[in-house]
Amino acid sequence: MMSEPTYTTGPSTQPSFTKPPHTEIPHSRAPLAPDHAPWMDLSTQISSLGTRMEEFVVISDTRFYSMEDRMDQYQAGFTSQFEYLQQRIKRIEDRLESQHEDMMAYLRSMFPPPPSQP
């Protein structure tokens, strides 16, 4: 079992550190010796790396489609707002045109054109 360095104060009141003694790992807890060829470990690592890369691709792909969905939603919302504003502007223009026609009719009734001269 490993222990941490201990902190002590020496006679000069300067701190000093002592390194713990080296401890051996019991044989029962030592890593197992491989009972197969070293290239099999490499093959396993490569396979594991391939699996991790595939998982990364799936995650990246999912994030891409998620971002694409959000962009589509934003575009749909923007298009909807744009169409709504176009309709509002059209109604305002129509109302202004109608008010203009009403105002011109009122002005003609209040100030008839002068009689035509021969």
Backbone as CSV, one residue per row, in Angstrom:
resi,resn,N_x,N_y,N_z,CA_x,CA_y,CA_z,C_x,C_y,C_z
1,MET,0.845,-1.173,0.000,0.000,0.000,0.000,0.890,1.236,0.000
2,MET,0.520,2.222,-0.807,1.348,3.410,-0.916,0.882,4.429,0.099
3,SER,1.856,5.142,0.669,1.501,6.209,1.607,1.970,7.523,1.026
4,GLU,1.393,8.607,1.517,1.714,9.912,0.982,2.914,10.498,1.718
5,PRO,3.641,11.437,1.095,4.779,12.066,1.763,4.306,12.739,3.045
6,THR,5.169,12.721,4.039,4.797,13.360,5.299,5.489,14.692,5.412
7,TYR,4.880,15.609,6.096,5.384,16.953,6.272,5.849,17.087,7.716
8,THR,7.093,17.488,7.893,7.618,17.666,9.250,8.323,19.004,9.344
9,THR,8.471,19.480,10.547,9.202,20.719,10.776,10.522,20.351,11.414
10,GLY,11.613,20.768,10.775,12.953,20.449,11.280,13.398,21.442,12.339
11,PRO,14.599,21.261,12.863,15.091,22.154,13.909,15.233,23.597,13.443
12,SER,15.417,23.815,12.134,15.586,25.186,11.654,14.246,25.847,11.373
13,THR,13.172,25.229,11.750,11.796,25.671,11.504,11.485,25.783,10.017
14,GLN,12.340,25.229,9.188,12.056,25.147,7.751,11.346,23.826,7.497
15,PRO,10.259,23.839,6.716,9.568,22.570,6.452,10.450,21.647,5.622
16,SER,10.296,20.389,5.860,11.003,19.396,5.050,10.062,18.248,4.754
17,PHE,10.300,17.609,3.632,9.452,16.498,3.224,10.273,15.222,3.281
18,THR,9.614,14.173,3.722,10.276,12.865,3.700,9.498,11.976,2.765
19,LYS,10.208,11.236,1.974,9.584,10.360,1.002,9.267,9.037,1.695
20,PRO,8.059,8.482,1.457,7.726,7.210,2.092,8.599,6.099,1.521
21,PRO,8.789,5.057,2.292,9.585,3.939,1.774,8.865,3.267,0.613
22,HIS,9.642,2.709,-0.312,9.080,2.006,-1.466,8.353,0.754,-0.999
23,THR,7.163,0.551,-1.534,6.403,-0.643,-1.154,6.199,-1.502,-2.376
24,GLU,6.274,-2.760,-2.192,6.090,-3.724,-3.269,4.618,-4.065,-3.420
25,ILE,4.193,-4.290,-4.662,2.828,-4.765,-4.913,2.845,-6.270,-4.695
26,PRO,1.947,-6.788,-3.840,1.920,-8.236,-3.632,1.663,-8.959,-4.949
27,HIS,2.216,-10.137,-5.086,2.082,-10.912,-6.320,0.624,-11.159,-6.671
28,SER,-0.222,-11.321,-5.675,-1.637,-11.587,-5.946,-2.321,-10.389,-6.585
29,ARG,-1.751,-9.165,-6.408,-2.352,-7.968,-6.989,-1.588,-7.474,-8.205
30,ALA,-0.537,-8.156,-8.588,0.255,-7.766,-9.750,-0.541,-8.032,-11.015
31,PRO,-0.293,-7.251,-12.078,-1.011,-7.492,-13.339,-0.712,-8.897,-13.844
32,LEU,-1.719,-9.470,-14.458,-1.574,-10.827,-14.983,-0.668,-10.820,-16.200
33,ALA,0.149,-11.801,-16.299,1.022,-11.935,-17.471,0.166,-12.396,-18.642
34,PRO,0.399,-11.828,-19.813,-0.417,-12.237,-20.968,-0.132,-13.691,-21.321
35,ASP,-1.210,-14.414,-21.579,-1.052,-15.806,-21.983,-1.321,-15.953,-23.480
36,HIS,-1.218,-14.834,-24.214,-1.419,-14.843,-25.655,-0.385,-13.912,-26.294
37,ALA,-0.339,-13.942,-27.583,0.669,-13.172,-28.315,0.408,-11.671,-28.166
38,PRO,1.477,-10.842,-28.122,1.318,-9.393,-27.974,0.488,-8.758,-29.085
39,TRP,0.548,-9.319,-30.298,-0.218,-8.711,-31.385,-1.719,-8.827,-31.142
40,MET,-2.124,-9.812,-30.304,-3.553,-9.940,-29.999,-4.013,-8.740,-29.177
41,ASP,-3.148,-8.256,-28.274,-3.490,-7.058,-27.518,-3.629,-5.864,-28.461
42,LEU,-2.727,-5.748,-29.411,-2.780,-4.666,-30.382,-4.049,-4.757,-31.217
43,SER,-4.390,-5.967,-31.625,-5.605,-6.177,-32.404,-6.829,-5.763,-31.594
44,THR,-6.847,-6.111,-30.326,-7.960,-5.741,-29.455,-8.034,-4.223,-29.315
45,GLN,-6.890,-3.587,-29.144,-6.869,-2.136,-29.016,-7.351,-1.458,-30.288
46,ILE,-6.930,-1.981,-31.427,-7.373,-1.415,-32.709,-8.878,-1.591,-32.858
47,SER,-9.370,-2.761,-32.503,-10.808,-3.015,-32.585,-11.570,-2.069,-31.657
48,SER,-11.040,-1.892,-30.447,-11.677,-0.995,-29.483,-11.665,0.440,-30.011
49,LEU,-10.539,0.832,-30.597,-10.444,2.171,-31.166,-11.459,2.340,-32.294
50,GLY,-11.587,1.303,-33.130,-12.570,1.353,-34.218,-13.981,1.516,-33.680
51,THR,-14.280,0.783,-32.609,-15.611,0.881,-31.996,-15.841,2.282,-31.454
52,ARG,-14.839,2.838,-30.786,-14.975,4.190,-30.245,-15.162,5.208,-31.365
53,MET,-14.432,5.020,-32.456,-14.569,5.944,-33.590,-15.976,5.865,-34.172
54,GLU,-16.515,4.645,-34.276,-17.884,4.489,-34.783,-18.874,5.188,-33.862
55,GLU,-18.666,5.043,-32.540,-19.548,5.713,-31.587,-19.439,7.229,-31.746
56,PHE,-18.223,7.718,-31.940,-18.019,9.146,-32.128,-18.730,9.636,-33.389
57,VAL,-18.637,8.845,-34.455,-19.299,9.218,-35.714,-20.806,9.282,-35.511
58,VAL,-21.352,8.299,-34.785,-22.796,8.286,-34.541,-23.193,9.517,-33.728
59,ILE,-22.398,9.836,-32.693,-22.702,11.007,-31.873,-22.599,12.274,-32.712
60,SER,-21.535,12.383,-33.497,-21.370,13.566,-34.347,-22.503,13.667,-35.355
61,ASP,-22.871,12.524,-35.938,-23.953,12.486,-36.913,-25.258,12.935,-36.257
62,THR,-25.498,12.435,-35.046,-26.710,12.810,-34.318,-26.708,14.301,-34.028
63,ARG,-25.563,14.826,-33.602,-25.477,16.261,-33.335,-25.703,17.066,-34.595
64,PHE,-25.149,16.574,-35.729,-25.331,17.280,-36.992,-26.810,17.336,-37.349
65,TYR,-27.492,16.177,-37.271,-28.908,16.167,-37.619,-29.728,16.975,-36.623
66,SER,-29.335,16.956,-35.357,-30.020,17.758,-34.357,-29.872,19.233,-34.703
67,MET,-28.660,19.640,-35.094,-28.422,21.034,-35.476,-29.204,21.352,-36.751
68,GLU,-29.229,20.417,-37.680,-29.964,20.632,-38.918,-31.458,20.793,-38.622
69,ASP,-31.987,19.971,-37.702,-33.393,20.102,-37.312,-33.665,21.473,-36.708
70,ARG,-32.752,21.934,-35.826,-32.937,23.248,-35.217,-32.916,24.343,-36.273
71,MET,-32.021,24.209,-37.249,-31.958,25.210,-38.323,-33.241,25.190,-39.143
72,ASP,-33.757,23.994,-39.418,-35.024,23.882,-40.152,-36.160,24.530,-39.367
73,GLN,-36.191,24.298,-38.039,-37.227,24.896,-37.206,-37.099,26.414,-37.208
74,TYR,-35.855,26.897,-37.108,-35.626,28.341,-37.138,-36.087,28.927,-38.463
75,GLN,-35.733,28.237,-39.557,-36.116,28.729,-40.878,-37.636,28.725,-41.022
76,ALA,-38.299,27.671,-40.534,-39.762,27.603,-40.613,-40.377,28.737,-39.795
77,GLY,-39.834,28.972,-38.604,-40.338,30.059,-37.767,-40.114,31.408,-38.420
78,PHE,-38.934,31.592,-38.995,-38.623,32.849,-39.668,-39.551,33.056,-40.855
79,THR,-39.754,32.003,-41.648,-40.632,32.089,-42.820,-42.051,32.430,-42.391
80,SER,-42.507,31.787,-41.313,-43.850,32.051,-40.802,-43.976,33.505,-40.370
81,GLN,-42.997,34.020,-39.638,-43.018,35.421,-39.198,-42.977,36.363,-40.397
82,PHE,-42.163,36.023,-41.391,-42.046,36.857,-42.584,-43.383,36.927,-43.322
83,GLU,-44.038,35.765,-43.482,-45.333,35.735,-44.166,-46.379,36.524,-43.385
84,TYR,-46.340,36.402,-42.046,-47.269,37.159,-41.204,-47.058,38.661,-41.392
85,LEU,-45.791,39.092,-41.400,-45.499,40.509,-41.587,-45.918,40.992,-42.971
86,GLN,-45.736,40.150,-43.986,-46.178,40.522,-45.336,-47.689,40.744,-45.362
87,GLN,-48.438,39.872,-44.689,-49.900,40.012,-44.637,-50.292,41.301,-43.911
88,ARG,-49.589,41.584,-42.799,-49.888,42.807,-42.047,-49.614,44.048,-42.901
89,ILE,-48.489,44.047,-43.595,-48.143,45.184,-44.450,-49.182,45.348,-45.556
90,LYS,-49.623,44.257,-46.142,-50.639,44.311,-47.204,-51.944,44.908,-46.667
91,ARG,-52.347,44.474,-45.445,-53.582,45.028,-44.854,-53.426,46.525,-44.577
92,ILE,-52.259,46.930,-44.094,-52.017,48.356,-43.816,-52.056,49.154,-45.119
93,GLU,-51.418,48.624,-46.159,-51.437,49.317,-47.452,-52.862,49.434,-47.980
94,ASP,-53.636,48.338,-47.876,-55.031,48.372,-48.344,-55.843,49.399,-47.559
95,ARG,-55.619,49.436,-46.213,-56.355,50.398,-45.389,-55.967,51.829,-45.745
96,LEU,-54.673,52.071,-45.980,-54.238,53.409,-46.373,-54.841,53.825,-47.715
97,GLU,-54.887,52.898,-48.637,-55.485,53.192,-49.952,-56.967,53.519,-49.804
98,SER,-57.658,52.762,-48.969,-59.082,53.006,-48.745,-59.297,54.361,-48.078
99,GLN,-58.456,54.671,-47.065,-58.573,55.966,-46.383,-58.279,57.115,-47.352
100,HIS,-57.311,56.915,-48.240,-56.983,57.937,-49.229,-58.188,58.186,-50.144
101,GLU,-58.814,57.083,-50.605,-59.996,57.230,-51.479,-61.126,57.933,-50.738
102,ASP,-61.343,57.570,-49.461,-62.402,58.218,-48.673,-62.098,59.705,-48.486
103,MET,-60.835,60.026,-48.197,-60.445,61.419,-47.999,-60.617,62.219,-49.287
104,MET,-60.247,61.659,-50.405,-60.393,62.365,-51.685,-61.879,62.585,-51.999
105,ALA,-62.736,61.589,-51.716,-64.181,61.747,-51.950,-64.726,62.861,-51.051
106,TYR,-64.280,62.908,-49.797,-64.726,63.959,-48.871,-64.281,65.336,-49.369
107,LEU,-63.007,65.431,-49.778,-62.506,66.724,-50.264,-63.256,67.179,-51.522
108,ARG,-63.582,66.265,-52.420,-64.334,66.630,-53.636,-65.734,67.116,-53.273
109,SER,-66.314,66.499,-52.209,-67.666,66.926,-51.829,-67.614,68.296,-51.141
110,MET,-66.565,68.577,-50.401,-66.452,69.859,-49.704,-65.948,70.971,-50.630
111,PHE,-65.130,70.617,-51.576,-64.573,71.604,-52.492,-64.770,71.115,-53.929
112,PRO,-65.953,71.372,-54.460,-66.217,70.900,-55.821,-65.285,71.605,-56.815
113,PRO,-65.017,70.925,-57.876,-64.129,71.560,-58.877,-64.825,72.821,-59.455
114,PRO,-64.024,73.777,-59.864,-64.659,74.988,-60.435,-65.388,74.636,-61.732
115,PRO,-66.412,75.396,-62.043,-67.129,75.120,-63.298,-66.203,75.289,-64.491
116,SER,-66.426,74.470,-65.415,-65.568,74.529,-66.599,-65.882,75.795,-67.404
117,GLN,-64.886,76.422,-67.978,-65.059,77.633,-68.723,-65.082,77.291,-70.218
118,PRO,-66.041,77.976,-70.957,-66.133,77.694,-72.394,-65.057,78.320,-73.232
